């Protein structure tokens, strides 16, 4: 699928109080493989992917596309954030007419519980709102994923629906940088 959004890419690195969000580089490949091979990270994503498969399939520069950020803490990669156009061919596509962007994130387990995901996702959403004002962003997560449900609430996502897929209840929410009229 081609990204038809008019995003200027890559942006300058985004710096928050503790983190840096930047375009991926070849040096990030090992961290991206670790994220996708982690049993803890894969718990609500269908399980970890086999490391041998990842070694074969992850490109030299992983995630080199508009909307894919590597998240660094003190120079070490702790996660990734993706703001990707939703693929209407994807089975879980909820609103095919909407042409939305989907927020995704993966963080290493040792980075959990410190507010890094909230800080990084807030910065990415702010960047996106400046790049494409008014464009809605959606999020899917399993309702059993308590951490992701809390993050969605902190980020200001509003529930649209819950549905059953892949043998689990899923949550679908939307975020917009546009404040609705009172």
N, C-alpha and C positions, 0 to 999 in steps of 0.2 A: 504494500500500500504506500502510495506517495503522499507526503505531507504537503498539502496545498495551502496551509496557513501562512500568512505573510509575516513570519517571524524573522527578525534580524538575528542571525546566528553565526558564530557564537557570541553571546554577550560577554561583557567584561565580568570577571569573577565577582560574585555577590558575596559580600562580607557581612556577617551578623556579629553579635557580641562575641560568640565563641567559635563560629564555623565559617567555612568558605565553601560556596557552591560554585563549581566550575565545569567546563567542558571536559569530557573524558580524554585520557591520554593512554599511550601504550603501557605506562607504569601502573595503570589501574586494573589491568587484566586479572592479576592474581586475586585482588580483592573482590572483583565481580564474580569470579569463579567461586570464591569462598562464600559469598552471600547466597548464591544459587545452590550450592552444595550443602549448606547448613541445615541439619534436621530441624533446629529451632525456628529458623527463618521460614522454612517450608511447611511448617505445621498446618497453616490455613491456606496453603497455596498448592495443595495436591502432593505435598511431600518434597523432599530434596531431590534435585536432579543428580544423576550419577556424575561424579567428578571426571571420569574418563570421557564421558560424552561432552561435558563442558570443555575439557581440554581440547577436544577436536572441533567444537562448534563455536566457541566464543572467539570473535575476531581479535586481531592484534590490538586494535583500539576498540574496546567494547562500547556499545551505546553511542557511537558517533552519529548523532542525529539531533535535530532541533528538539528541545524540550527535555533532553536527558542530562541530568546533573550528577556529578560525583560530589559527595559531601565529605569534607575533611575537617578533622579536629586536630589541631597542632601538627598539621602536615600528614596525618595518617587518614586513610580512607575508612570511614565508619558506615557509609551507606550510599544509596543512590536515590534519586527522585526522578520520576518520569512524568511529563505532561504531554501525553500522546493523543493524537486524534483517535476517536473511537472507530473501530473497524466494524462497518455494518454487517460484515460476514461472520463476525464472532457470535457463537451461540448465545451468549448471555447479553447480547445487545438489547437494551431495554427500550430505547426511544430512537429508532433508526432515522426519523425525520429531523432530529434535533441537531445533528452535526456537531457534537460536543467533543470536548477534550477531557481525557480521563487522568486523574492524579493517581500515581502509583508510587510506592516507596518500599525500600528494603533497608534495614539497618542491622548491623552485626549485633548479636545478643549482648555482648559486653557494653554496647552503647545504649541499651534499653534502660528506661527509668530515670534518665537525666534531663528530659525535656528537649533532647536534640532533634527528634522527629518533628515536634511542634515548631521549634525555631526554624528548622530547615524548610519545612513545608510552608510555613507562613512567608518566608522570604521568597520561595519559588512562586507562590500564588500572587504575592505583591508584584513580582517581576512580570508574571503572565498578565495581570490586570493592566499594567502599564503598556505591555506589548500589544494586547488585544482587548481593549476596554469593552466591558459588558459581555464578553464571551463567557458562557457558563462552563463550569468545570464539574465533572461528576466523579463519584467514588463508589466502588463496590467493595464490600468486605463481608466475611461471614459474621453473623451476629455472635457466634461463639468466640470470636476474636475480641476479647474485652479491651485490649490495648488499642486496637484499631478503631473500635467504636468510640472510645474516649477521645482519641485523636480527631476523629471526624467531628465530634461535638465541639472540641476546643477550636478547631479551624473554622467553625461556622457553617458546616454542611447541614442541610435540611433534608430530613428523610422524605423520599418520594414513595418508596414501596419496599416491601419485603417479599421475597419469593424463594421457592425451593429450587435448588440446582446443585448438581454434583453431590447429592446426598446430604445437603446441609442447608439451613436457612441462610439466605443472603440478604444483605442490606444495601440499598441503592439510595444515594443522596446527591444533592446538587448544591453548588456554591456559586455565588455570583458576586462580582465586585460592585454591581449596581445595587444601591439601596432602594428597596421598593418604596413607593409613595405611601405616606401614612394615611 
